[in-house]
């Protein structure tokens, strides 16, 4: 069996050299790498998200990748929600603040003993489902994605998993049923929101439906939205070295 955490890392770019440090320290470095060589950062996210309008990787690359991003951002949003902070206050915060690992007792722990591998795969499935929400990934696009995925160097099992996920209809009920705790529900929504910028009605509608099925309070969803938005790099024009059609 392939390593689900490694696959999620490859989605969100934690294999980038120098993955530590604050958001501010890594923002410029990751932005340059994302524009010039997207497969070096959020490798699979670059492939999936770089397929439609407004999905330049420079606008969606995370400053901290992998499971640490999903759990850390989810925990930060949940903590601010419980503290009664206003989402607008979070959105105005300086993004250079360090994203700290969630405490072991928080329910968002990324310690090996606390990670449920089957749920990590659910997070990957959730990102794929969100990326497909606006219908832009058709059969031709799926073939093109898999061609580029092979350049990432996944093992055969992980590649087969992605192929099957891209080919099967999205099953929202199945995804939701896998989130057993409130923290996992937050992480599931966070991963989905990380995967897309809800620029279309279909994307916004998908996220709203997901939040409703998960039973997340509107105020908590607003906090996740504000926290994820603050953790994404501002959109910039791709450099001459990056052709999104390749």
C-alpha positions in Angstrom: 0.0 0.0 0.0 1.3 3.4 -0.8 1.8 6.1 1.8 -1.3 8.3 2.0 0.5 11.1 3.8 3.2 11.2 1.2 0.5 11.5 -1.5 -1.1 14.4 0.4 2.3 16.0 0.8 2.7 15.8 -3.0 -0.6 17.5 -3.5 0.2 20.4 -1.3 3.9 20.8 -1.8 5.6 19.9 1.5 8.4 18.3 -0.5 9.7 21.7 -1.4 13.2 22.4 -0.1 13.2 24.4 3.1 9.7 23.5 4.1 10.1 25.0 7.5 9.8 28.6 8.6 7.1 31.2 8.7 4.6 32.0 6.0 6.4 35.2 5.3 9.8 33.6 5.0 8.6 31.0 2.5 6.1 33.0 0.5 8.5 34.6 -2.0 10.5 31.4 -2.5 7.4 29.3 -3.1 5.8 31.8 -5.4 8.9 31.8 -7.7 9.1 28.1 -7.7 5.4 27.7 -8.3 5.4 30.0 -11.3 8.6 28.7 -12.9 8.3 25.0 -12.1 5.0 24.0 -10.6 5.9 20.3 -10.3 8.5 21.3 -7.7 5.9 22.8 -5.3 2.3 21.7 -5.0 3.0 19.1 -7.7 -0.4 17.4 -8.1 -2.3 20.5 -7.0 -0.5 22.3 -9.8 -1.7 19.7 -12.3 -5.3 19.6 -11.0 -5.7 23.3 -10.3 -3.8 24.6 -13.3 -6.5 23.4 -15.7 -9.1 26.1 -15.6 -9.7 29.9 -15.5 -8.1 31.5 -12.5 -6.2 28.5 -11.4 -2.6 29.7 -11.9 -0.5 27.9 -9.3 0.9 31.2 -8.1 -2.5 32.1 -6.8 -3.2 28.8 -5.0 0.3 27.6 -3.8 0.4 27.2 -0.1 3.2 28.6 2.0 3.2 25.4 4.1 2.3 22.1 2.5 1.0 18.6 3.2 -1.0 17.4 6.1 0.5 20.1 8.3 -1.3 22.7 6.2 -4.7 21.0 6.4 -4.4 20.3 10.2 -2.7 23.6 11.1 -5.2 25.8 9.2 -8.1 23.8 10.4 -6.9 24.0 14.0 -6.3 27.8 13.7 -9.8 28.3 12.3 -11.4 26.2 14.9 -9.5 27.9 17.7 -10.5 31.4 16.5 -14.1 30.2 16.1 -14.2 28.9 19.7 -12.6 32.1 20.9 -15.4 34.1 19.4 -13.2 36.1 17.1 -14.6 37.8 14.0 -13.6 36.2 10.7 -12.9 39.6 9.3 -10.3 40.1 12.0 -8.6 36.9 11.0 -8.6 37.9 7.3 -6.8 41.1 8.2 -4.0 39.4 10.2 -0.5 39.6 8.9 0.1 36.3 6.9 3.8 36.2 8.1 2.7 34.7 11.4 4.0 31.2 11.9 1.6 28.4 11.4 2.2 26.3 14.5 1.7 22.5 14.7 -1.7 21.7 16.3 -1.3 20.5 20.0 -1.4 16.8 20.4 -4.6 16.9 22.5 -6.4 19.2 20.1 -7.9 16.5 17.8 -5.9 18.0 14.9 -2.6 16.2 15.8 -0.3 15.3 13.0 1.7 12.9 15.2 2.1 9.5 13.6 0.2 7.7 16.3 -2.8 10.1 15.8 -3.0 10.0 12.0 -5.7 7.7 10.5 -4.3 6.8 7.1 -7.6 6.0 5.6 -8.8 9.5 6.5 -5.7 11.1 4.9 -6.8 9.4 1.7 -10.2 10.9 2.2 -8.6 14.3 2.3 -7.0 13.6 -1.1 -10.3 12.4 -2.5 -12.0 15.6 -1.2 -9.5 17.8 -3.0 -10.0 15.9 -6.2 -13.8 16.2 -5.8 -13.6 19.9 -5.2 -11.3 20.4 -8.2 -13.9 18.7 -10.3 -16.8 20.7 -9.0 -17.1 23.0 -11.9 -17.0 20.2 -14.5 -13.8 21.3 -16.2 -12.1 17.9 -15.8 -13.6 15.9 -18.7 -12.2 12.7 -20.2 -9.7 14.5 -22.3 -8.5 16.6 -19.3 -8.3 13.5 -17.1 -5.9 11.9 -19.7 -3.8 15.0 -19.8 -3.7 15.1 -16.0 -2.5 11.5 -15.7 0.2 12.1 -18.3 1.5 14.9 -16.2 1.1 13.0 -12.9 3.6 10.4 -14.2 6.2 13.1 -14.3 5.8 13.5 -10.5 7.2 10.1 -9.9 4.4 8.4 -8.0 4.5 4.7 -7.4 2.1 2.5 -9.4 -0.4 2.1 -6.6 -0.7 5.8 -6.0 -1.0 6.5 -9.7 -3.8 3.8 -10.0 -5.6 5.4 -7.0 -5.6 8.8 -8.7 -6.7 7.4 -12.0 -9.7 5.6 -10.3 -10.6 8.8 -8.4 -10.6 10.9 -11.5 -12.7 8.3 -13.4 -15.4 7.6 -10.7 -18.2 10.0 -10.0 -17.7 12.2 -7.0 -19.6 10.7 -4.0 -20.1 13.5 -1.5 -22.1 11.3 0.9 -19.1 8.8 1.0 -16.7 11.6 1.8 -18.8 13.1 4.5 -19.4 9.7 6.2 -15.7 9.3 6.7 -15.3 12.3 8.9 -16.0 10.8 12.4 -15.1 13.8 14.6 -15.8 17.5 14.5 -12.1 18.1 13.9 -12.1 15.7 10.9 -15.1 17.5 9.5 -13.2 20.8 9.8 -10.1 19.2 8.1 -12.3 17.8 5.3 -13.8 21.2 4.5 -10.4 22.9 4.9 -8.8 20.5 2.3 -11.6 21.0 -0.1 -11.3 24.8 0.2 -7.6 24.6 -0.2 -8.1 22.8 -3.5 -10.1 25.6 -5.2 -10.9 29.3 -5.4 -14.7 29.3 -5.5 -15.0 31.6 -8.5 -17.9 29.9 -10.1 -21.4 29.2 -8.9 -20.7 25.5 -9.2 -17.6 25.7 -7.0 -19.3 27.9 -4.4 -22.4 25.7 -4.4 -20.2 22.6 -3.9 -18.5 24.1 -0.9 -21.8 25.3 0.6 -23.3 21.8 0.1 -20.3 20.2 1.7 -20.5 22.4 4.7 -24.2 21.7 5.1 -23.7 17.9 4.8 -20.9 18.1 7.4 -23.1 20.1 9.7 -20.5 22.9 10.2 -21.9 26.1 11.7 -21.9 29.1 9.4 -19.6 31.0 11.7 -17.1 28.1 11.7 -17.2 27.9 7.9 -16.5 31.7 7.7 -13.5 31.2 9.9 -12.1 28.4 7.7 -12.7 30.6 4.6 -10.8 33.5 6.2 -8.0 31.4 7.5 -7.4 29.5 4.2 -7.6 32.8 2.2 -4.9 34.3 4.4 -2.6 31.3 3.8 -2.7 31.5 0.0 -0.3 33.5 -2.0 -1.7 36.5 -3.9 -2.4 35.7 -7.6 0.4 36.9 -9.9 0.9 36.6 -13.6 2.8 33.4 -14.6 6.3 34.0 -15.8 7.3 33.4 -19.4 8.8 30.1 -18.3 5.5 28.6 -17.2 3.0 27.5 -19.9 -0.1 26.2 -18.1 -1.2 24.3 -21.2 1.8 21.9 -21.1 
